[in-house]
Amino acid sequence: MNLSPLILFSGIFICALFPLRSCEQQRVPEEKLLVVTVATKETDGFKRFMRSAKHFNYTVKVLGQGEKWRGGDYLSSPGGGQKVRLLKEALEEMKDENQIILFIDSFDVLFASGPKELLKKFQQARHKVVFSSESLIWPDRHLEDKHPHVREGNRFLGSGGFIGYLSNIKEMVADWTGEDKDSDQLFFTKIYINPEKKKSINITLDNKCRMFQNLHGALDEVVLKFEDGRVRARNVLYDTLPVTIHGNGPTKLQINYLGNYIPNTWTFENGCTVCHEDLRPLTALKESEYPLVVIGIFIQQPTPFVAVFFERLLKLQYPKNRLKLFIYNKETHHERQVSSFLKHHGSLYQDVKFIGPEEEMDEAESRNLGFDMCRKDEDCDYFFSVDVEVVLKNENTLKILIEQNLPVVAPMITRTGRLWSNFWGALSADGYYARSEDYVDVVQRLRQGVWNVPYVSSVYLVKADLLRSELADYELFNSHILDPDMAYCHNIRNKGVFMYVYNMDIFGRILSTDNYQTSHLHNDLWQIFENPMDWQERYIHENYTRIMKDKLVETPCPDVYWFPIFSDVACDHLVEEMEHFGKWSGGGNVDKRIQGGYENVPTIDIHMNQINFEKNWHQFLMNYIAPITEKMYPGYHTQAQFDLAFVVRYKPDEQPSLKPHHDASTFTINIALNQLGPDYQGGGCRFLRYDCSIQAPRKGWALMHPGRLTHYHEGLPTTAGVRYIAVSFVDP
């Protein structure tokens, strides 16, 4: 046995002299390497470790499966003795003294390269046992002076990974008699700092992280290296490419981040390489076989477009008899929308549980209760949590998420025009938001895939069996210092459960609830600034964007243009808002609302500024009317200024018509707000100079015409019902 080091060194010397052929002959065959790890349960981290091992064709022996973990909590105190005991027992069964053992943690470890490179670097170390190294000493700082000094590299031993010959490792663990809760790191450290044992076993450290990279204390040294379709971690301090990456101590989030890329999980050449693995396809299932999902809907604050949210919920492409609803509404302001949805559509779903404002339940308790509804329902397969400010445009969202077959997965949604999203790429030292290096690329979908992240919110899917096992604690959302969503993610991370965000499809966006007022009847009308895209989808005619391409602008009279502008909902909401306000003018010439106090051609109307809508109306004119104006009247550019913008009401017994007149404008916009026939009879507009009339105005369509000089016009009599129009005198 005393000759074996000499033989090994001689072999290495020969390899140095004859590198092309002799070295290949002296290398240890890959089949001699056995990876040994301890995993008492199959956590998400363990599954990730095994995927990386499989990627590089490592042979792995797992110890401790089914055992209860008694090795302590690494984050709060030393432990890990159970690993040494299990290793010692396993080694006693192994007989090939030339076998090489890689003993390594698994929950927070990744392989970045294969056995060939690992064995080569092990042989180059010229020792029988090589431990990972660290820049920080743990758990006993009093032993610092006993550690050998090194010329360059890390000085302290890390027990999370070591490689060596079977016989030498057997010798190293032979004296273990500790308890499962004792420190494995301290045990191996004491061997290493004992000169006799260190020499006898022939131990060294991987000081420059050629084989093992521990992240604790080295985060600034490690970067991702993308090259030729491969992704590695590079230690920039020592310019090395470690074979294994260990998120030891408080660096679990960092190993999760690296695991989004290593080993070749995502590359610039191929994108996501694992996104189509381990899926749960639904296409072959009958509707009755679909997983049962409890959808949790949470209304925490006054929110715009709640009615639209429920319209989209109805359009979700999933069998409604396989859905149960849990609806929590804290806001009395939204009781009307929720009640209407439940009255007309609640019976479509297998079951509905509703918690209203009168129960005075807080947010954390409502979310705990929603989870528990699924947890206690033995038929429940998933809980789908959706906050009411989420705009799910993708009708297949639920199917897509289920098919990912992940423990917790969120569809990526963003706030329009901003980098705000429903996930965080990293955490700050105090546990709040921090931007990861890839955050912007992920949010902008320049990198598409499935991303392990430390925080998700607003909308996500959770497996029910997870709620009955790792997440069985009822109070997942409770905390004295954290918001419920942060408390939930904190608790999930502490359980070792991975959260993912998926951005390979476009799902939708999240509304801004800033400055949302509830003082009006239809408060969504005032959202053109805060949520312009949602405002457009709700209130602008569906054919507006096709006006120019499909030549939808009509010319019923000379220089009079007619085009679709408002949706039916916009027309109805504006009319109802004015009637709700109720302060219609008397139709007389004296009008204190306008400059000078006198109106030559009065109408019965309400001005936009009376309902504090003038800024919103100006924005509407700029966004949607001005572009049409500049196309129809070439060379004219407008800033859509106005002194008068108002809604007119015509009734046979009130004011049925309007005498001929010019408008105090460069051009006028006249939008029909209701429909000839069902709502009124008669009405229309006649241009006297051209003897041209528009007698059947279309609801939601705008008439645009010059105001002064050429287009003298009158309002034709309304003979029955009530007619409403929205008028703007633009550029007076």
N, C-alpha and C positions, 0 to 999 in steps of 0.2 A: 504493500500500500504506500510505502514511503517513496516509491519510484514514480508514482503516477503524476505528480506535478512536473517532474523532470521530463517525462514523456510528453506531457501536454505542451510544455514550453518548447521542447525540441520541434514538435510538430508545427507550432506557430512560427518558429525560426525558419524552418524549411519553406513554409508558405510565403514568408517574406522574400526568400531568395528566388522561389519559382512560383510566382503568383498565378499564372494562367492555368496550370493543370494540377500541380501538387496541392495547391490550396483547396481546390474543389474536392480532392480526394480526402483531405483531412477534416473537412467540415462535418459537423454532427448531422446525421440524417434527420429530416424533419419529423419522421415517425418516432424518434426518441423523445420528442418533447410532449409533455402532458401538462395541460393547464388545469390547475386545481383551484377551486373557489368554494366559498361557503355562501349558501342562500337558504335560509329557513322558509322563505316563501317567495313566490314569483311576483316580485314587484315590477312596476313599469321600468325601473332602472335595470333590473336583472334581465328583463326581456330585451332591452336595448343592448346590454352587454353581450348576450347570446347572439343577437343578430350580427353584431360586429365580429364576433368570433367565427360565426358561420361564413361571413363574407370572405374571411381570409383562410378558411379551412383549418382552424385550430381544433384540436381534440380537447374537449373540456370534461372534467369530472366534477360534479357538483356534490358538495358535502352538506349535511344538515337538513336536507329537505324533509319537511313534516315536523321537525323539531321546533319547540318553542325557543325563541331567542332570549337568552339570559346574559348576553354579552354587554349589557348596558347601553347607554345613549351616548354616542360619540360626540354629539354637539355640546353636551353639558358636562360630561365627565369622562375620564379614561375608562376603557373597557376593551372588549374583544378577545378576552381569554378563551371564550368558547371556540373561536376559530383555531387557536393553537391546539386545543384538546382534540378537535375533530381532525385536524391535520395529522397530529401524532398518531391517532388511531388508524387513519387511512394509510399512512406510510408503512405501518407494520404489516400491511397486507401486500405491499409491493416488494418484489424480489430482484428486479433488474437494477443492479447498482450503477449501471451506466446511463440509466434514464435521467433525463433532465426535467425538473419540476419547475413550473412557473406558478407560484402561489400568489394570488392577487384578489383584491376585493372585486365585487361585481356590481353592486347597486349604483355605484358612481364612477364606473370605469368604462373606457372605450379602447378598442384596438384601432390604431391608425395605420398599421402595416402588418405584414404576415410573419410566419414562423421563420422563414429563411433569413430575413433581415434581423430578427431578434436573436437567433442563434449565432449569426455572424458577429453581432455586437457583443454578445455574451463571451464568445471565444476571445474576442479582442480585448476584453477586460482582464484576461489572464488570472482569474480567480475562480474558485470552485463555487462560491455563493456571492451574488451581487444584489444588494438592496437598493431600493429607490432612495433618493436623497431629498432633503428639505433644507431651506434656509432658516427655518424656525425650529427651535427645540421644544419638544413636548413629549411626555407630560411633566417631566421633572427638570426645571431650569437649573437646579443645583448641580446637575451633571454636566453642565456646559464645558467646564474646564477639563473634564476627563475625555472629551472627544478629540481625536487626533486632528491636528491642523492640516489643511490642504492648501496647496499653492493656488489653485483656482477651482471654483465650483462650490457646491453646497457642502456643508460640513456635517450635517446631522442626518441620522438614519430615519427613514420612513418605512413603517411596517406594512403599508398597504400593498406593497408589491415587492417580490424578490424572486430570483431565479437561481437554480443551482442543481448540482448532482444529487441524486437520491441519497447516497450514503452520507454526504456532508450535511444535508438538511436533517436526516435522521439523527445525526450526532447533535445537531443544533437544538432540536426540540426534545431530546432524550430526557433532559432534566426538568421538563415542565411538570409541575405538580400544583399549579395555581387553580384558583376558582374561575368559573366561566366569566364572572364579572371583573376579573383582574385585567390589567392593561397588557395587551400583547406588545404594544410599542415599547413599554418599559422593559418587558422581558427581553426582547431582542436588542434593545439599546444596551442593557447591562452586559449582554454577551459581546457586543461590538466593542464596548469600551474596556473590556477585559483583554489585555494584550495576549495572554496565553490562549484563551478560547478563540479570539479573533484569528490568531495565527494557526491554531490547530484545525479550525474549520475552514480557514482560508477565505475570509470575508472581506469584501470591499464595498464601497458605495459607488453608485452611478452618479458621480458628482456633477457631471455636465448634462445630465438628462438625455443621454443618447438612447436609453431604453425606456426609462420611466420618467414621466412628467407629473409631479405633484403640483396642483394649482395653488394651494394655500401658500401665501407669501410670494407667489410668482406670477400673479395675474398680469402685471405689466410686461412680463418677459415673453408671454405666449401670444402669438398671432396665428391667424389662418393663412395657409399657403395654398393658393390655387395654381395648379400647373398641369397641363396636358391631361385634362379630364380627371385629375386626382385632387383630393383635398387632404392636406396634412396640417398638423399643428407644428409650428416652428418656434423654437426657443431662440429669440433674437439676441439674448445675452451671450449664449455659448454657440450660437449658430448651429444648432443640432435639430434633428427631426426625430422626436421620441416615438417609440413604438406603441406605448400605452399612455393614456391620459387619465389621470385620477383627480376627480373633484373632491379632494379630501377636506375635512373640516367644513368651514362655512362657504365653500365654493360650489355648492350643488347647482345653483342657477347658472354658473359659468360652464360647468360640464354639460348642462342641458343645452346651452347655446351652441357650444362646439359640436354637440351631438346632432344638431340640425344640419351639419355639413360633413362630419366625419363618421364613418369612412365612406366618402363619396355619396353621402345621402343626398346632397344637392351640389351640382356643379354648374359652371357657366355653360359648358358644352351641352349637357344633357338635361339640365333642370333637375326636378325631383326624380330620383331614381327608385324611390321606395313607395311612392304615393299610390301605386296600384297593387300593393301587396296586402295580404290579410284583410281584404275587403269583405263586406257583408252585402252581397247583391240582393236587391228586392225584385228584380224584373221577373223572375220565374215564379214568384209567389202569387197565390190568389189573394184577393183583397182581405178575405177572412183570416189569412195567415200572416198578415202584416203585424209587426210588433205593436203592442199597445203602448201608446204614449200619453202621458199626462202633460198637457200644455199649461204652464203657469204664466198668467198674464198679470203684470204688476203696474198699477197706476199710482205713482207716489206723489205726483205734483200736477198742477195744471199744465196740460200738454196740448199743443196744436194737433189738429187733424186726427182726433181720436176716432171719429166716425169712419175715416178712411182706413185706419188701422183694422177695424173690425171687417170692413169690406175686403181687405186683403187676406185676413184670416179665413174668410169663407172661400177664397180662391186657392188656398193652400192645397196642392195636389197630394192628398193623402186621404184614405178612406175615413170618413167622419165617424163611422161606427167603430173605428179603432182608436178614437181620440176621446179623452176625458179633459174637461176644462177645470182649472182652478183660477178663479178671477178675484184679485184683490184690488179694490178701489178705495183709496183713502180720500178722494176728492168729491165733495158734494157737487161741484161744478160739472162733473162728468157722469152723474147718475143717469141723466137723460139718455146719453149715448149707450151706456151699458145696458140699461133697462130695455131700450129698443132692440138691441142685438139679441138679448136673451129671449125677449118676447117673440121675435120673428124667426130666430134661428137656433135657439138653445136646444130644441128637441132633436136637432140633427145629430147631436153628439151623444156618446154612450152615457155620459154623466157630466153634471156641472155642479161645482161647489163655488158659492159666491160669498165673499167677505166684503161688506159695505162699510162706509164711513162711520155709521152708527156704532160699530163694534170697537172703534178707537184702538185698533191693533197697530202696533208700530211695524216698521219695515222689516226689521230682523225677524220678528215673530212670524210675520206673514210668509217670509221666504222659508223659514224653518217648517212652517205648517204645510206649505206646498210640497217641499221635499218629503215630508212625512206621509202625505197623502199617497205618493207613489211608493214609498218605502214599505208601507203597511199593506198595500194592494198587491197580492201575490201574482196578479196578472200583469202588473205594470212592468214594462221592459225599459222605458226611458222616461226621463223628465226633461221637457223642453221649456226652458225659462226664457221669457220674452218680455222686456219692458215696453211699455206702450209707446215710447218715443222712437222705437225701432221701425224703420220703413223696410219691410221685406219685399223687395220687388221680384225676387226669384221665387216662383211658385213651387219649385222643387226643392227648396231649402231643406226641409225636414228629411226628405228621402236622401239627399246628398250627404247630410250629416250622419244619418244612420249607417249608410253604406261605408263610411270611413272606419267603422268598428273600433272607435277609440274611447277611452274612459270618459274624458271630458273634452268636447270639441266645440269651438265657436266659429260661426261663419264670419269672416272679416267684413266689418262695415265701417264706414268712415263718415265724417261730417263734410259736406260738400264744400270744396274750395279750401279745405284745411288739412293738416296732417294729423288731426285728431282721429282716433280709432277706438275700437272696443277692446284693445289689448295693449299691454305694455311689453316692450322687448327686453327690458331689464328693470332692476330695482336699485334705488339709491341705498346708501348705507343705513338710512333710517326706515327703509321699507316702503318708500314712496316711488313715484314714477322716475325712471331714468331712461334715456334713449339708447338703445343698442346700436351697434355699428350698422346693422342691416335694416333698421326700423323703416327708414324712408323708402328704401327699395321694396320692402315687403308691402307697405301701405300703398305705394304707387303701382304695385303688382309687376315691378320690374323683375322681382324674384317671386316665383309662384311655387307653392308647395304646401306642406303641412308642418307647422312650426311649433316647437315646444317652447312655451312662454310662461312667465311667472304670474301673469294676471290676465283674466278675461272678465268681461262684464256685459251687461245689457241683453245679450242673447247667446245661449249656449245649450248644448245637449249633454246630459249626464246619464250614464248607464245605471239602471235601477239596482243591479246586483252590487254595484259599488256603494250605493246608499245603504245596502243591507250588510256591508262588510266593513271596508276601511272607513267609510263615511257614515257609520251607524250613529255617531254622536248627533243628538237632536239639535243642539245649539251651535250649528256650524257657522251661523251668521252673527253670533253674539260676540261683542268685545266692549270693554270699557273705554278703549282709546281709538279703535279703528271703525271706519264706516262698515256697514254690513257686507258690502261686496269685497272690501279689502280683508275683512275678518275671514270670510269664506275662502278666499284664495290663500290666505296665510295658513289656515287649517288644512287645506288640501295639500299645500307644499310640505307641511310638516308630516303628513301621512305618507309622503313619497309618491303621491299620485300626480301624474303628468297632466297638464292642461295644454291643449293645442288650439291654434288658430289656423283656419283653412282659407286660402285665398286663390284657389285654382278656378273658381267660378266667381262671377259678380253677383252679390246678394242684395245689396241695397245700401242704405245709409242710416244715419241717426239724426233725428231732429234736434235743433237748438230749442231749448225751453227758456232761454234768456228773454227777459222783457215780455213774456207772454201775459197779456192782460185779459181779465175775465169780466170786464165791465160792459161788454156788448152782447148782443144776441148771438151773432156769428163772429166770434173772435178770430177765426182763422183768416178772415178777410184782411186782417192787419199784419199778416205774416210775410208780405212780399219782400221785406228786408231781411228778416231772420232766417227764413226758409224759402228762398226764391224758387227752388226747383219744385218743391211740394206745392207751393202756391200756384205755379204754372200748371202742374198736372191736375190740380183741383179746379182751377178757375179759367184757364185759357182753353179755347175751343180745340178739339182734338185735331182739326185740320189746319190749324194756324201755321204750323211749320211747313206745310205743303203749299202755302199761298202762291209763292213765286214759282216754285218748281212745276206745279201742276196748273198754273195760271187760273187760280180760283178767284181772282179779283174780277168782279163784273162792273160794267159801266152802264147803269140803267138810264142815265141822263148825261149830257155833256159835262165833262170834268167832275162828275160825281162817281165815286168809287164805293163799291159794296163788297165787303169781305167778312169772313167769320172771325170773331174775336173772343167772345165769352162762351164758356160752357153753360149748360142749363143750370147747373148748381150755382154758378156765379150770378146769373140773372136772378134766380130765386133768392139767394142770400142777400143780394143788394136790395131787392124789393122788400123782403121781410125785415131787413135792418132799418130801412127808412120807415116802414109802417110801425115798427117797434118803437122807434124814436118819436114818431107821431106828430112832430111840430111842423106841419105843412103850412106854407105861406097862404095868405088869404087871396092871392091873385090880384091884388090891387097895385096901383102905380107907386104908391109910397112903400118903400122897402128899405128899412134901416140897415139891412145886411150888406148893402152894396155902397160903394163910394158915391157920394152925392145924394143918396137916399131916395132916388127916383128911378123907376123902371118904365121905359116907354112901352114895351110889349111884355107885360107880366105873365107869368105862369104860376100855377100852383105847384110848388116844388120844395125840396129840401136841399140845401147846399152841402157839398162834401165837407166843408170846414165845420159845419154844425155838428157832425158826428166825429170830428177829429180825424178825418180820412183824407185830407187834402195832400199830405206828403205821400201817402200810399198811392193816391190817384195819379200824382205827378210821376211817380216811379213807374206806374203802369203805362202811362202815356209815353214815357221815354223808352221803356223796354219793348213795347209791343206796337205802339202806333207810329212813333217816329220812323222806324225802319221802313214801314209801308209808305209813309208820306214821302220820304226821300226817293223811293222808287217811282212813285206815281207822279210826283212833281219834280222832275230832274233839275238839279241846280239849287233847289231850296233845302236849307238845313234848319232844323228846328230844335230848340231846347225845351219844347212842350210847356212853355210858360202859360199860365192862365189866371185870370181874375175870377172867372165864373165857371164852375163845374157843379152840376146839380142833377137830381133825378126829378123828372116831371111826371105828374099824375093827371091823366085825362079821364073824365067821367061825364056821361051825358047830362047828369043833373048838377054838375059842379063846374068844370071847364072842359067842354067837349073838343075845342079846336083852338087854333092860334091864327091871328090875322097875319096878312103878308108883312114881311119884315126882312131887314138885313141883320146879320149877326155881327157883334162887336169882336171880330176875330179875323185872322188871316185865313184860317180854315177851321171848320167845325167838325166835331165827331158826334154822331148821334147813334146810340146803341139801343136796339130794341130789347127790352127786358122781359117781355112775355109774348104769347103766341096769338096771332089772329085766329079766331075761330073758337078755340076752347076758352080763351080768356076775355076776348072783347070782339066787337064788330066795328067795321069802319076803320077810321084812322089812316095814317100814311102822311106823305109829304109831297107837295107840288111845287115845282120850280116854274115860276110864272113866265120868265123870259123865254123858256124853251117849251112851255106848255107840256111839261113832262112830270109824270107822277109816279111815285113808288107806293102802291096801294096795298101791298101784302108784305110788310116788313117781316123778316125772319128772326126769330128769337136768337139772341146772341150775335147777330150780324151788325156790323157798323157801317153807317153811311158817312163818307168823308167828302166834304165839298168846300169850296171857297166861301168865306163868310161875307165879305163886303163886295159891293159894286155889281158883280155879274150874277150872283145866285140869290136873287130876291125870291123868297119862298114862304109857304104857309103850311100850318098843320091842319090836315083834313079832319073832319068831325068824327069823333068816336060815338057810335050810335047805340052801343050796348056794352055792358061789362066795364072793366077798368083797364086802361092802357098805361104802361110805364115805359119811359125812355130815359137813358142817361146821356146828358149833353155836356160837351166841353167846348168853350170858346178858346181856341188855342192861338197863342201869339197875338194878343189883342193890339 
